[in-house]
Amino acid sequence: MSTTASNATPLTRPPRPPKPPKPHPSITALSTFLSTLPQTTNPTPPFPSKLRYDIYGPLLLLPPTSPLTTSPWSTYISSLPPESQSGLYASLARSLNVTHIAINSPIPSKSVDHQNAIRAPQITPVYGTFGPLDSTDFEKVFWTSTVQHGVFQTWCPLHTMFSRGNITEKARIHDIVKSQLEEAKKGGEEGERRVGAVDLFVGIGYFAFSYLRGGVDVVYGWDINRWSVEGCRKGAVGNKWGVRVDPGSSNSDGGTEDGEERLVLFQESNEYAPTRLRKVKQQTQEAGKQWVDILHVNLGLLPTSSGAYKTALEVLGLNDGVKEAWIHVHENVAKEDVDGMKENIVKRFGESREEVEGMGDVEVEVEHVEFVKSWAPGVWHCVFDVKVSR
């Protein structure tokens, strides 16, 4: 019996070419709408593969780098009649299930725009009713919201900003506070002790809410922007935290005694914070209640928080018997200059402590540097955790 081997090559099917990706619904919506317009001398630019945008609740925010806000699309859209521009944005809104669209612009630094001390946003509404820009009525303007890490935040886009890039720092602050309080409880240090935090640039509650969620009993916050203070108040209500906006001005006799609220807001310059808190402390103790130990002070102003270094030490000077506390200093700094910034921060706080009653003997060190996000090429938004100990 004999066998024969076959050298025939088995037949194989050629691989199928990959299917072209489906365009994003927003691109499809734009293409469909523009196909209904009459032909013009300006041809439709090539459609981008995707759009860059942020969605916060019912608001679509187009960044300055979005294809629709840069040439050739920005030029093409500007050439359309107003009704066609409205129709284009309406189809985009429907495709993304939003009711308002605005174009965002970078906020000038104080060194460039000295008039923008409140860090108001620079947006251009293009679709939806945002309300009058000059309105002082909180109920007559558009508000939007978002939820991060289970925390509700709300703001008026015409008058206050929101940065999603701070989400990692919010989580870090929450985790630090929660861990510290849990360790204190395990060590039997908790007892009747009440713990507080102070946010000298509270905004709409970026970091104040992280302290509250982490477990501090009360946060005191300052901001000069009335829209930010109202956003912070609304956000606290949305999170079911007791909140009070102190009705007094910086020229009044100060606030009332420490109550049941977990968030107390002051619409004024933070330079008044030490005086305010000193009066609150006095009235609280006179009422037979316990004053809080302030363990954290947040300095979240960019591009620099240096103007509030001394104020932060004055706030910590109100503590009685607290051995350790932290000041979280936000700064924009080139990556290669971080070590130099650390040394400068320690030096600045060291000089300031000599001017603050009861703080001359404290030790100051930068315990940690957190790189939050890139601010510009080579420049980082950093948070310097400054430990102040006795």
ZAGU-531671 format. One record per residue (C-alpha): residue number from 0; x negated, z, y. Coordinates in nm, 4 decimals. Each point is the difference from the previous one (the first is absolute). Example, Ala and Ser with C-alpha at 12.3 -4.5 7.8 and 13.67 -1.06 7.14 Angstrom:
ZAGU-531671
{node 0; {-1.2300; 0.7800; -0.4500}}
{node 1; {-0.1370; -0.0660; 0.3440}}
//
This chain:
ZAGU-531671
{node 0; {0.0000; 0.0000; 0.0000}}
{node 1; {-0.1395; -0.0894; 0.3395}}
{node 2; {0.0902; 0.0964; 0.3537}}
{node 3; {-0.0561; -0.1729; 0.3277}}
{node 4; {-0.0530; 0.1665; 0.3340}}
{node 5; {0.1836; -0.1287; 0.3016}}
{node 6; {-0.1976; -0.0367; 0.3222}}
{node 7; {0.3064; -0.0850; 0.2056}}
{node 8; {0.0256; 0.1898; 0.3330}}
{node 9; {0.3302; 0.1855; 0.0262}}
{node 10; {0.2258; -0.1178; 0.2799}}
{node 11; {0.0364; 0.2401; 0.2958}}
{node 12; {0.2288; -0.0202; 0.2984}}
{node 13; {-0.1608; -0.0154; 0.3397}}
{node 14; {0.0577; 0.3179; 0.2029}}
{node 15; {0.2979; -0.0135; 0.2293}}
{node 16; {-0.0839; -0.0033; 0.3671}}
{node 17; {0.0918; 0.3272; 0.1729}}
{node 18; {0.3312; -0.0021; 0.1776}}
{node 19; {-0.0313; -0.0094; 0.3763}}
{node 20; {0.0873; 0.3381; 0.1488}}
{node 21; {0.3451; 0.0287; 0.1475}}
{node 22; {-0.0033; 0.0269; 0.3778}}
{node 23; {0.0938; 0.3350; 0.1465}}
{node 24; {0.3715; 0.0250; 0.0914}}
{node 25; {-0.0949; 0.0270; 0.3662}}
{node 26; {-0.1920; -0.3292; -0.0158}}
{node 27; {0.2910; -0.1657; -0.1796}}
{node 28; {0.2403; 0.1282; 0.2666}}
{node 29; {-0.2161; -0.1367; 0.2821}}
{node 30; {-0.0400; -0.3355; -0.1737}}
{node 31; {0.3748; -0.0290; -0.0612}}
{node 32; {0.0864; 0.0864; 0.3588}}
{node 33; {-0.2558; -0.2334; 0.1565}}
{node 34; {0.1209; -0.2881; -0.2192}}
{node 35; {0.3342; 0.0232; 0.1821}}
{node 36; {-0.1559; -0.0538; 0.3435}}
{node 37; {-0.0116; -0.3470; 0.1570}}
{node 38; {-0.3332; -0.1779; -0.0106}}
{node 39; {-0.2239; 0.0676; 0.2996}}
{node 40; {-0.3320; -0.1276; 0.1225}}
{node 41; {-0.1572; 0.3252; -0.1240}}
{node 42; {-0.0339; -0.0146; -0.3793}}
{node 43; {0.0572; 0.3158; -0.2014}}
{node 44; {-0.3362; 0.1644; -0.0791}}
{node 45; {-0.0979; 0.0495; -0.3647}}
{node 46; {0.1793; 0.2971; -0.1469}}
{node 47; {-0.2212; 0.3012; -0.0778}}
{node 48; {-0.0144; 0.1240; -0.3586}}
{node 49; {0.1175; 0.3411; 0.1182}}
{node 50; {0.0829; 0.1882; 0.3150}}
{node 51; {-0.1650; 0.3184; 0.1176}}
{node 52; {0.2466; 0.2638; 0.1116}}
{node 53; {0.1090; 0.3618; -0.0266}}
{node 54; {0.3573; 0.1116; -0.0676}}
{node 55; {0.1202; 0.3403; 0.1156}}
{node 56; {0.3670; 0.0499; -0.0820}}
{node 57; {0.1887; -0.2762; 0.1847}}
{node 58; {-0.3078; -0.1043; 0.2048}}
{node 59; {-0.2348; -0.2888; -0.0807}}
{node 60; {-0.3243; 0.0337; 0.1942}}
{node 61; {-0.2245; -0.3065; 0.0225}}
{node 62; {-0.3661; 0.0899; 0.0656}}
{node 63; {-0.2082; -0.2067; 0.2461}}
{node 64; {-0.1744; -0.1606; -0.3010}}
{node 65; {0.3216; -0.1245; -0.1651}}
{node 66; {0.0215; -0.3804; -0.0450}}
{node 67; {0.3170; -0.0021; 0.2117}}
{node 68; {-0.1740; 0.1688; 0.2939}}
{node 69; {-0.3134; -0.2158; 0.0012}}
{node 70; {-0.0597; -0.3705; 0.0581}}
{node 71; {0.1281; -0.2490; -0.1089}}
{node 72; {0.3238; 0.1819; -0.0870}}
{node 73; {0.0205; 0.2044; 0.3204}}
{node 74; {-0.0373; -0.3220; 0.2022}}
{node 75; {0.2619; -0.1783; -0.2084}}
{node 76; {0.2545; 0.2838; 0.0225}}
{node 77; {-0.0501; 0.0200; 0.3776}}
{node 78; {0.0798; -0.3715; 0.0253}}
{node 79; {0.3423; 0.0460; -0.1628}}
{node 80; {0.3136; 0.0475; 0.2129}}
{node 81; {0.1029; 0.3678; 0.0349}}
{node 82; {0.2961; -0.0425; -0.2362}}
{node 83; {-0.2265; -0.1503; -0.2672}}
{node 84; {-0.2502; 0.2839; 0.0404}}
{node 85; {0.2840; 0.2502; -0.0478}}
{node 86; {0.1203; -0.1902; -0.3061}}
{node 87; {-0.3482; 0.0006; -0.1505}}
{node 88; {-0.0380; 0.3759; 0.0377}}
{node 89; {0.3566; 0.0554; -0.1236}}
{node 90; {-0.0771; -0.1862; -0.3247}}
{node 91; {-0.3221; 0.1987; -0.0383}}
{node 92; {0.1917; 0.3248; 0.0533}}
{node 93; {0.2610; -0.0906; -0.2616}}
{node 94; {-0.2643; -0.0937; -0.2564}}
{node 95; {-0.1694; 0.3410; 0.0375}}
{node 96; {0.3183; 0.2049; 0.0451}}
{node 97; {-0.0846; 0.1322; 0.3478}}
{node 98; {0.1911; 0.0066; 0.3266}}
{node 99; {-0.2844; 0.0122; 0.2556}}
{node 100; {-0.3268; -0.1909; 0.0429}}
{node 101; {-0.2847; 0.0668; 0.2436}}
{node 102; {-0.3546; -0.1223; 0.0513}}
{node 103; {-0.2584; 0.2757; 0.0150}}
{node 104; {-0.3129; 0.0102; 0.2158}}
{node 105; {-0.2967; 0.2377; -0.0122}}
{node 106; {0.0306; 0.3077; 0.2224}}
{node 107; {-0.2706; -0.0097; 0.2697}}
{node 108; {-0.2317; 0.2975; -0.0008}}
{node 109; {0.0114; 0.2368; 0.2958}}
{node 110; {-0.3372; -0.1361; 0.1103}}
{node 111; {0.1636; -0.3413; 0.0417}}
{node 112; {0.3510; 0.0990; 0.1124}}
{node 113; {-0.0078; 0.3226; 0.1996}}
{node 114; {0.3758; -0.0227; 0.0622}}
{node 115; {0.0854; 0.0253; -0.3697}}
{node 116; {-0.0813; 0.3685; -0.0461}}
{node 117; {0.3004; 0.0466; -0.2302}}
{node 118; {-0.1274; -0.2738; -0.2340}}
{node 119; {0.3263; -0.1957; 0.0250}}
{node 120; {0.0240; -0.2971; -0.2380}}
{node 121; {-0.0273; -0.3589; 0.1146}}
{node 122; {0.2748; -0.1919; -0.1807}}
{node 123; {0.2005; -0.3125; 0.0818}}
{node 124; {0.3545; 0.0053; -0.1435}}
{node 125; {0.1046; -0.3442; -0.1249}}
{node 126; {0.3166; 0.0750; -0.1967}}
{node 127; {0.2625; 0.2741; 0.0077}}
{node 128; {0.1100; 0.2380; 0.2742}}
{node 129; {-0.2718; 0.2505; 0.0848}}
{node 130; {0.1650; 0.1401; 0.3122}}
{node 131; {-0.1259; 0.0012; 0.3595}}
{node 132; {-0.3706; 0.0740; 0.0378}}
{node 133; {0.0624; 0.2161; 0.3059}}
{node 134; {0.2729; 0.2083; -0.1648}}
{node 135; {-0.0489; 0.3769; -0.0078}}
{node 136; {0.2953; 0.0513; -0.2345}}
{node 137; {-0.1089; 0.0668; -0.3566}}
{node 138; {0.3318; -0.1311; -0.1330}}
{node 139; {-0.0160; -0.3399; 0.1720}}
{node 140; {-0.3135; -0.1309; -0.1687}}
{node 141; {-0.0876; -0.1141; -0.3506}}
{node 142; {-0.1584; 0.2493; -0.2415}}
{node 143; {-0.1521; -0.0778; -0.3356}}
{node 144; {-0.1389; 0.2144; -0.2810}}
{node 145; {-0.2027; 0.0149; -0.3180}}
{node 146; {-0.0767; 0.2428; -0.2829}}
{node 147; {-0.3562; 0.0742; -0.1108}}
{node 148; {-0.0833; 0.2516; -0.2747}}
{node 149; {0.3619; 0.1108; 0.0101}}
{node 150; {-0.0180; 0.0802; 0.3732}}
{node 151; {0.2465; -0.1641; 0.2402}}
{node 152; {-0.1313; -0.1236; 0.3357}}
{node 153; {0.1832; -0.1769; 0.2802}}
{node 154; {-0.1001; -0.1516; 0.3344}}
{node 155; {0.1076; -0.2315; 0.2815}}
{node 156; {-0.2226; -0.3106; -0.0288}}
{node 157; {0.0303; -0.0775; 0.3730}}
{node 158; {-0.1604; 0.3292; 0.0957}}
{node 159; {-0.1929; 0.1420; -0.2966}}
{node 160; {-0.2347; -0.1369; -0.2617}}
{node 161; {-0.0226; 0.0407; -0.3752}}
{node 162; {-0.3155; -0.0530; -0.2046}}
{node 163; {0.0406; -0.0411; -0.3753}}
{node 164; {-0.3803; 0.0215; -0.0324}}
{node 165; {0.0150; 0.3778; 0.0433}}
{node 166; {0.1823; 0.0485; -0.3306}}
{node 167; {-0.3115; 0.1115; -0.1898}}
{node 168; {-0.0908; 0.2566; 0.2649}}
{node 169; {0.3554; 0.1384; -0.0023}}
{node 170; {-0.0287; 0.0496; -0.3759}}
{node 171; {-0.3445; 0.1608; 0.0333}}
{node 172; {0.1156; 0.2526; 0.2585}}
{node 173; {0.3021; 0.0861; -0.2140}}
{node 174; {-0.2196; 0.0530; -0.3070}}
{node 175; {-0.2516; 0.2151; 0.1910}}
{node 176; {0.2687; 0.2285; 0.1380}}
{node 177; {0.1883; 0.0271; -0.3287}}
{node 178; {-0.3195; 0.0818; -0.1901}}
{node 179; {-0.1073; 0.2637; 0.2534}}
{node 180; {0.3368; 0.1756; -0.0089}}
{node 181; {0.0130; -0.0080; -0.3791}}
{node 182; {-0.3492; 0.1529; -0.0212}}
{node 183; {0.0984; 0.2701; 0.2488}}
{node 184; {0.3057; 0.0822; -0.2097}}
{node 185; {-0.2067; 0.0243; -0.3192}}
{node 186; {-0.2446; 0.2283; 0.1757}}
{node 187; {0.2775; 0.2293; 0.1129}}
{node 188; {-0.0668; -0.0812; 0.3658}}
{node 189; {0.3450; -0.1346; 0.0780}}
{node 190; {0.2165; 0.3119; 0.0359}}
{node 191; {0.1792; -0.0029; 0.3330}}
{node 192; {-0.2561; -0.2286; 0.1574}}
{node 193; {0.1448; -0.2911; 0.1991}}
{node 194; {-0.2076; -0.3135; 0.0384}}
{node 195; {0.0206; -0.2553; 0.2799}}
{node 196; {-0.1550; -0.3232; 0.1212}}
{node 197; {-0.0301; -0.1549; 0.3464}}
{node 198; {0.0094; -0.3743; 0.0672}}
{node 199; {-0.1261; -0.0732; 0.3504}}
{node 200; {0.0978; -0.3690; -0.0221}}
{node 201; {0.3136; 0.0306; -0.2120}}
{node 202; {0.1487; -0.3480; 0.0591}}
{node 203; {0.2981; -0.0617; -0.2279}}
{node 204; {-0.1275; 0.2531; -0.2512}}
{node 205; {-0.2670; -0.1979; -0.1864}}
{node 206; {-0.2001; 0.3047; -0.1040}}
{node 207; {0.2322; 0.2816; 0.1079}}
{node 208; {0.2324; -0.0997; -0.2834}}
{node 209; {-0.2903; 0.0099; -0.2471}}
{node 210; {-0.0729; 0.3615; 0.0966}}
{node 211; {0.3673; 0.0912; -0.0375}}
{node 212; {0.0343; -0.1741; -0.3350}}
{node 213; {-0.3223; 0.1704; -0.1124}}
{node 214; {0.1602; 0.3382; 0.0595}}
{node 215; {-0.0991; 0.1428; 0.3396}}
{node 216; {0.2700; 0.2167; 0.1560}}
{node 217; {-0.0030; -0.1590; 0.3437}}
{node 218; {-0.1659; -0.2826; 0.1940}}
{node 219; {-0.0335; -0.0026; 0.3786}}
{node 220; {-0.0335; -0.3508; 0.1435}}
{node 221; {-0.0801; -0.1534; 0.3397}}
{node 222; {0.0559; -0.3495; 0.1362}}
{node 223; {0.0487; -0.1456; 0.3482}}
{node 224; {0.2133; -0.2899; -0.1248}}
{node 225; {0.3670; 0.1061; 0.0021}}
{node 226; {0.0824; -0.2794; -0.2475}}
{node 227; {-0.2557; 0.1338; -0.2458}}
{node 228; {0.1364; 0.3518; 0.0331}}
{node 229; {0.3539; -0.1257; -0.0647}}
{node 230; {-0.1200; -0.2010; -0.3004}}
{node 231; {-0.1737; 0.3096; -0.1343}}
{node 232; {0.3164; 0.2056; 0.0524}}
{node 233; {0.2179; -0.2603; -0.1738}}
{node 234; {-0.2488; -0.0226; -0.2865}}
{node 235; {0.0026; 0.3759; -0.0508}}
{node 236; {0.3787; -0.0017; -0.0090}}
{node 237; {-0.0095; -0.2831; -0.2550}}
{node 238; {-0.2311; 0.2109; -0.2183}}
{node 239; {0.2265; 0.3051; 0.0417}}
{node 240; {-0.2644; 0.2045; 0.1814}}
{node 241; {0.1131; 0.2297; 0.2778}}
{node 242; {-0.1315; -0.1341; 0.3312}}
{node 243; {0.0092; 0.1004; 0.3648}}
{node 244; {-0.1159; -0.1914; 0.3069}}
{node 245; {-0.1032; 0.2621; 0.2516}}
{node 246; {0.2054; -0.0599; 0.3141}}
{node 247; {-0.2522; 0.1530; 0.2392}}
{node 248; {-0.2553; -0.1943; 0.2017}}
{node 249; {-0.3679; 0.0766; 0.0319}}
{node 250; {0.0820; 0.1824; 0.3247}}
{node 251; {0.2549; 0.2351; -0.1612}}
{node 252; {-0.0570; 0.3427; -0.1485}}
{node 253; {-0.0589; -0.1491; -0.3428}}
{node 254; {0.1835; -0.0172; -0.3299}}
{node 255; {0.2101; 0.2486; -0.1853}}
{node 256; {-0.1007; 0.2237; -0.2868}}
{node 257; {-0.0823; -0.1509; -0.3375}}
{node 258; {0.3339; -0.0729; -0.1715}}
{node 259; {0.1219; -0.1556; -0.3206}}
{node 260; {-0.0989; -0.3543; 0.0968}}
{node 261; {-0.2748; -0.1628; -0.2043}}
{node 262; {-0.0891; -0.2417; 0.2792}}
{node 263; {-0.0233; 0.0852; 0.3706}}
{node 264; {-0.0688; -0.2886; 0.2387}}
{node 265; {-0.1256; -0.0021; 0.3583}}
{node 266; {0.0303; -0.3105; 0.2172}}
{node 267; {-0.2985; 0.0529; 0.2247}}
{node 268; {-0.3777; -0.0271; 0.0100}}
{node 269; {-0.1728; 0.1907; -0.2783}}
{node 270; {-0.2212; 0.1706; 0.2569}}
{node 271; {0.2852; 0.2526; 0.0299}}
{node 272; {-0.0006; 0.0742; -0.3746}}
{node 273; {-0.2164; 0.3162; 0.0082}}
{node 274; {0.2070; 0.1550; 0.2808}}
{node 275; {0.3256; -0.0911; -0.1691}}
{node 276; {-0.1027; 0.1368; -0.3367}}
{node 277; {-0.1382; 0.3181; 0.1544}}
{node 278; {0.3432; 0.0678; 0.1510}}
{node 279; {0.1778; -0.0829; -0.3241}}
{node 280; {-0.2330; 0.2345; -0.1858}}
{node 281; {0.0632; 0.2808; 0.2495}}
{node 282; {0.3783; -0.0397; -0.0105}}
{node 283; {-0.0002; -0.0238; -0.3800}}
{node 284; {-0.1997; 0.3206; -0.0402}}
{node 285; {0.2096; 0.1809; 0.2615}}
{node 286; {0.3038; -0.0875; -0.2101}}
{node 287; {-0.1626; 0.1734; -0.2969}}
{node 288; {-0.0696; -0.3234; -0.1864}}
{node 289; {-0.3189; -0.1314; -0.1536}}
{node 290; {-0.2028; -0.2624; 0.1819}}
{node 291; {-0.1300; -0.2882; -0.2093}}
{node 292; {-0.3579; -0.0622; -0.1087}}
{node 293; {-0.0896; -0.3453; 0.1351}}
{node 294; {-0.2094; -0.1572; -0.2744}}
{node 295; {0.0005; -0.3629; 0.1148}}
{node 296; {-0.0183; -0.1809; 0.3337}}
{node 297; {0.0496; -0.3757; -0.0015}}
{node 298; {-0.1657; -0.2261; 0.2583}}
{node 299; {0.1384; -0.3444; -0.0824}}
{node 300; {-0.0603; -0.2030; 0.3170}}
{node 301; {-0.1934; -0.3267; -0.0240}}
{node 302; {-0.2419; -0.1383; 0.0998}}
{node 303; {-0.1208; 0.3575; 0.0614}}
{node 304; {0.1346; 0.3562; -0.0080}}
{node 305; {-0.3001; 0.1492; 0.1802}}
{node 306; {0.2018; 0.1064; 0.3032}}
{node 307; {0.1819; 0.2616; -0.2085}}
{node 308; {-0.2960; 0.1653; -0.1761}}
{node 309; {-0.0004; 0.3072; 0.2224}}
{node 310; {0.3810; 0.0273; -0.0115}}
{node 311; {-0.0131; 0.0071; -0.3811}}
{node 312; {-0.2469; 0.2907; 0.0073}}
{node 313; {0.2192; 0.1845; 0.2509}}
{node 314; {0.2938; -0.0373; -0.2385}}
{node 315; {-0.2013; 0.1450; -0.2891}}
{node 316; {-0.1111; 0.2822; 0.2310}}
{node 317; {0.3577; 0.1330; -0.0188}}
{node 318; {-0.0467; 0.0891; -0.3683}}
{node 319; {-0.0381; 0.3614; -0.1056}}
{node 320; {-0.2388; 0.0538; -0.2893}}
{node 321; {0.0024; -0.3566; -0.1313}}
{node 322; {-0.3365; -0.0679; -0.1627}}
{node 323; {0.0280; -0.3775; -0.0446}}
{node 324; {0.1928; -0.2761; 0.1750}}
{node 325; {-0.0367; -0.3744; 0.0363}}
{node 326; {0.0182; -0.2545; 0.2811}}
{node 327; {0.0621; -0.3566; -0.1151}}
{node 328; {-0.1654; -0.2297; 0.2534}}
{node 329; {0.0951; -0.3683; 0.0068}}
{node 330; {-0.2582; -0.2389; 0.1465}}
{node 331; {-0.0802; -0.3705; -0.0075}}
{node 332; {-0.3646; -0.0430; -0.0899}}
{node 333; {-0.2375; -0.2665; -0.1270}}
{node 334; {-0.0915; 0.0728; -0.3599}}
{node 335; {-0.3697; 0.0282; 0.0778}}
{node 336; {0.0768; 0.2537; 0.2746}}
{node 337; {0.1993; 0.2442; -0.2167}}
{node 338; {-0.2905; 0.2436; -0.0502}}
{node 339; {-0.0689; -0.0025; 0.3723}}
{node 340; {0.3682; 0.0635; 0.0702}}
{node 341; {-0.0062; 0.3005; -0.2375}}
{node 342; {-0.2911; 0.1497; 0.1898}}
{node 343; {0.1667; -0.0695; 0.3347}}
{node 344; {0.3279; 0.1622; -0.1102}}
{node 345; {-0.1787; 0.3164; -0.1158}}
{node 346; {-0.1953; 0.0074; 0.3263}}
{node 347; {0.3140; -0.0480; 0.2148}}
{node 348; {0.1921; 0.2722; -0.1816}}
{node 349; {-0.3047; 0.2260; 0.0134}}
{node 350; {-0.0148; -0.0379; 0.3774}}
{node 351; {0.3754; 0.0512; 0.0394}}
{node 352; {0.0151; 0.3193; -0.2089}}
{node 353; {-0.2106; 0.1801; 0.2621}}
{node 354; {0.2760; -0.0679; 0.2543}}
{node 355; {0.2841; 0.1300; -0.2198}}
{node 356; {0.0713; 0.3709; -0.0114}}
{node 357; {-0.0637; 0.1520; -0.3396}}
{node 358; {-0.1464; -0.3188; -0.1487}}
{node 359; {-0.3651; 0.0343; 0.1008}}
{node 360; {-0.1119; 0.1206; -0.3432}}
{node 361; {0.1831; -0.2519; -0.2207}}
{node 362; {-0.1854; -0.2427; -0.2243}}
{node 363; {0.0829; -0.3704; 0.0293}}
{node 364; {-0.0774; -0.2662; -0.2586}}
{node 365; {0.1323; -0.3422; -0.0996}}
{node 366; {0.1098; 0.0679; -0.3545}}
{node 367; {0.1147; -0.3541; -0.0866}}
{node 368; {0.0354; -0.3476; 0.1502}}
{node 369; {0.2952; -0.2114; -0.1115}}
{node 370; {-0.0114; -0.3780; 0.0527}}
{node 371; {0.3675; -0.0778; 0.0620}}
{node 372; {0.0059; -0.3701; 0.0807}}
{node 373; {-0.1969; -0.2764; 0.1655}}
{node 374; {0.0816; -0.0182; 0.3709}}
{node 375; {-0.2105; -0.3040; 0.0875}}
{node 376; {-0.2963; -0.1778; -0.1606}}
{node 377; {-0.2508; 0.2753; -0.0726}}
{node 378; {0.2150; 0.2692; 0.1656}}
{node 379; {0.1891; 0.2615; -0.1991}}
{node 380; {0.2804; 0.2418; 0.0730}}
{node 381; {-0.1585; 0.3187; -0.1309}}
{node 382; {0.1248; 0.3556; -0.0266}}
{node 383; {-0.2603; 0.2744; 0.0346}}
{node 384; {0.1111; 0.3257; -0.1642}}
{node 385; {-0.1538; 0.2672; 0.2227}}
{node 386; {-0.0118; 0.3422; -0.1650}}
{node 387; {0.0053; 0.2964; 0.2389}}
{node 388; {-0.0957; 0.3284; -0.1650}}
{node 389; {-0.0870; 0.3553; 0.0955}}
//
